[in-house]
Amino acid sequence: MPTAPTAHEPIAVIGAGSWGTALAIQLARTGHPVRLWGRDAAQIDAMRSEGRNRRYLPQAPLPPAVAVTASLAAALDGARDALVAVPSKALRETLERLKPHLDSDTRVAWASKGFELATGLLPHQVAAAVLGARPGAVLSGPTFAHEVGIGLPTAMTVASADERFARELAQALSGPNFRAYTQSDILGVEVGGAVKNVIAIGAGIADGMGFGANTRVALITRGLAEMLRLGVKLGARRETFMGLAGLGDLVLTCTDDQSRNRRFGLALGRGADPQGARAGIEQVIEGVLAARTVLAVADAHAVDMPICREVHRVVYEGREVRAAVQALMSREVRAETE
């Protein structure tokens, strides 16, 4: 029977962006040798020589236990678990590159958030399609890479149908300033991670337009209702959306300017067009792609998601932000629980 990771067993982190780097640092803090893989050989060389990820997480030095590499084979050699931290649009390609290097008992987790654009599949469904039957887990929750990287107190969720994998991965991550919880509703956790980015764009738009706290809280609350409607329709448990990967992640992303989705919305609300709003945000804005995929999945399942629809119209259809707000405020009166 497979054994839990130990301090002598390496863990591979695939993706040397801000979040992958932060997770590698956290795993090293808890005593695990980590191989951190990135596709950009020049970036990896710079990280190795400078002892930090100057491009994405300059404030957080890499512990000695983190070995950076541009070789997937080297990263995965002997690793019991592989943790994939790439944007959702790159998840399938990354898993396909991983597959030839995985041992038969290697367990794979991911921290990607969002439906796949071409198929409408959630990350766990993409993983099953590429990797077949093997233990899988998703990491999600209210976390900013910078705060994890510098060791500020953080909590998150590890969800898996494999209870043992979820527990062992949560234990591997947990330390004095990091607490990981487990649960089995992987679908609900992933729906929360996809929808919250779209709602955060809407909250940013409202704040960029100068609306107040009342508006922001209304958007968060009604955004949670949209998230819950879609998740339950797809088969998730309602209580999942009251936890870290639902309400927790939604509030964080909608209210703090570390969120790229919120900053994108702020720029839209202040009059920028979508292309201009992207200027200065050097990393992927997950909510831009999610606005398209979430709406497509909602329409396919006849789920009403008016905030997500208006964000889509602003981002992709040239709708004026004030017209979007007016459309939301002029909807017919209905019961709050509908």
N, C-alpha and C positions, 0 to 999 in steps of 0.2 A: 504494500500500500504506500502511496506517495507520502513523503514527510514534509513538514512545514519548513519554510525557509529558515536558515540559521545564520548566525553572524559570519559563518565561513562559506556561505553559499551565495554567489552573486545574483543580483537582480538586474535585468536589462531594462533600461528606460529608452524608448524609441521616440526620438523627437527632441531636438535641442533648442526649442523655442523657450519662451519664458516659463511656461507651465511645466514642460518636461524638465527643465533645469531645476525649478523649485522642488519638484517631486524627487528628483535625484538627490538634492541636498537634504531633504527631509529623511529619505531612506538611509542616507549615510549617517545622519545624526542618531538614528536608532540602532546603529551598529552593523548595517548591511553593506558589503562591498557592492558598488554600483557601476555598471558600464552604461554610459550615456552616449547614445548614437545620434549623429546628425548627418544629413546628406551633403552639406556644404563642407568640403575638406578644408578650405581656407579658414572658415569659421572655427572648425574643430582645432586646427593648428593654433589659431589665436587663443582659443580657450585654454588649450594645454599650456601655452607659454605664459599667459597672463594669470591663470588660476581663477578665472571668472568668465561669465558670459557677458562681455562688455556690451554687446548689441542689445540683448533682451533683458538682462537682469544684472546690471553692473554693480549694484549695491551688495550683492551676496557672493562672497568668496566660495569657491568650490572646496569642500573638505578633501583631505587626502584620499578618502575612500572612494571618491568619484573618479573613475577613469573615462576620459572622453575618447571616442573613436569614430572614424568614418567608415568602419567595416562592420557590416551587419553580422557576418560570420563571427568576428571577434566579440561583438557585443553579446551574442546569444550563446556562445560556446559555454556549455555547462550551466547556463542560467536556468533556475527552476521556474521562474516567472518572468514574463515580459509585460511591461506596462507601456502602452502606446499613447503618446500625448501629441497628437497632430490635429489640425483642423478637420472638421467632419468631411470636407470636400476631398481630403487626401487620405481618408481612412482606408478605403478599398485598395487603392494602389499600394499603400504602405503594408497592409496585411498580405497582399499578394507577393510583395518583396520578402516579407518575413517567412512566409510559409515554407520555402525550401530549407530554411535554417532551423526550423523548430524540431525538437525531439518529440517523440510520440506522447510524452507525458508533460510537455511544457504547457503551463497555464498562461492564458493571455487576458490581460485587462486593458481597458482603454479609458481615456479621459476626454474623448471627443463628444461634442454636443451638437445635435441637429439631425434632421432627416436627410438622407441622401438625395441630392437634387434630381438625378435621373430616374430613380426608382421609388422614392417616397419611403424607403426602408429606414428603420432606426438602426443605430450602431450595432446592437446585438444581433440584428437580422443580417446586417452586412457581414459581421464576423462569422456567423453560422454558414452563410453562403460561400465564403472564401475558405474558411478553415475546417468546416464540417463539425462533427461532434467532438468538442473538447471544452474543458472548464473555461468559462468566461465571466468577466465581471466589469462593472462600470464604476468609475469614481466620479462623484458629482457633489455639488453643494456650494454654499456661499464662500468662495475662496478667490482671493486675488494672489497671483503668483508672487508679486513683490513682498507681500506680507508673510507668506509662507517661507519665501527665500531668506528673509531676515529673522525669522523665528518668532513672529508675533502669534499669540494664541489663536487657534483655528479649529473648527470642527467641520467634518464632511461625512458623506455617506459612501459606503461601498456596498453595491447591490449585486447579487448573483443568485442564480438558481441553485448553485452549489454552495451550501451553507458553510462547508469547511473552507472553501477557497475565500469566501467573503470574510470569514473570521480571521484566517491567517494573514490575509492582505491588510485587514484593518489593524491587526496586531503589529505587522511589520512597519506600518506608517505611524502608529501612535507613540507619542513621547510626552515629555513634560509640557510642551506648548502645542501639542497637536493631538486631537481626539477624533478617531474615526468610528462611526457607528455602522452597523450592518443591517441589511434587510434583503428580502427576496424579490421585491417588485421591481425588477429591472426595467420593465416597460414604462411604469409610472415615473421612475427616476429619469429615464431618457426623454420622455415627453416633457417633463418639467424643464430639463436642460435645453430643449429646443425652443419651446414657446417663450420662455422668459427673455430671451434675447430680442424678440420682436417687440414685446411689451416695453422693454427698456428703451427702444428707439422712440416709442410713443411717449414715454415719460420724459425723455430728453427733449422731444419736440415741444411738449407743454411748458417745460421749464425755460427752454430757449425763447418761447414766445412771451415769457414773463408772467405766466399764470402762477398761482400760489400753491401752498401746501394742500389745500382742499383738492385741487385738480390732480396733483401728483398721487395723493392717497386714493382718490377715486379710480384713477387708472390702474394702480397696483391691485386694488381690490377687485375691480371688474376684470382685470387681466388674469387674476387668479381664477375667477369663475370660468373664463375661456379655457385656460389650461386644464382645469378640472373636467369641463365638459368633453374636451377632446380626449383626454386620458381615459376617462371612464368608458367612453364610446369604443375605444380601442382595446379595452380589457384591463386597464389599470385599477388599482384600489384607491378609493377616495382619500383615505388617510395619508397616503404617500404625499399628496400635495400640501398637507399641513406641516410637512417636515422640512429638513434642511435642503433637500433637492427640489422642493417645490416653493413654498412660501419663502424660505430662507434665501435661496438663490435669487428669487424674483426681487425681493426687497433690496438685497445688496446691489444687484445690477441696475436697478431703477434709480437708486439714490446716491451712488458714489461715482465721482468723476474718474476713478480708475477704470470704470467700465467703458470699453471702446464703443459699445452699442449706445450707451447714454450720450457719450460725447458726439457721436455721429448725429443723434437726434437733436442735441443742443444746437449744432450747426444748422441743421435743417430749420429748426424753429426760429433761428436768427436770420433766416433769409437765404442761406446757401442752397444751391441745387445739389442733388445727390453726389455728383462728381466733385464739386467743391467741398462738400462735407467730408469726403474721404481724405482730403489734403491734410497732411500732418499726422494722420493715423497710420503708422507704418505697418501694423500687423493686420491680420484678417479680421474683418468686422462680421462675426458670425450671423448677426441678426439680419444682414442684408440678404444673404442666401436663404436664411430661415424664413424670411417674410414670404418668399415664393413657395418654399416647400411646405410650410405649415398650412398655408391657405389651400394649396392643392390637396393635401391630405384631408383637411377639414371639409372641403367641397365634396370630395369623394365619399365622405361618410355623413354628409348632410348635417354638419355641426356648425352652428352659428358662432362666428368669431369676429364681431364688428371692429374691435380695435385692431386686430391683425389685418383685417381687410383694408382699413383706412391707411395703416402703415404701408401696406403693399401698394396702394394707389399713389401715395406720396413718392415712394421710392422708385416705382416702375412705370407709373402711368401719368406722371406730371401733374398730379393733383396739388393744388395749393394747400398749405398746411391749415389755413383758416377754414377752408371749405371742408377739410377732413374733420376738424373740431366741430364745425356746425352740423355735419352729418351725424356725428356721434351724439350731440346734445339734443338733436331733434327727433331721435328715435321714439317710437310710440311707448307710452307708459306700459310697464309690464311688472309682474311679480319679480322680486329680487332673486328668488331661488330658481327661476326659469333659466 
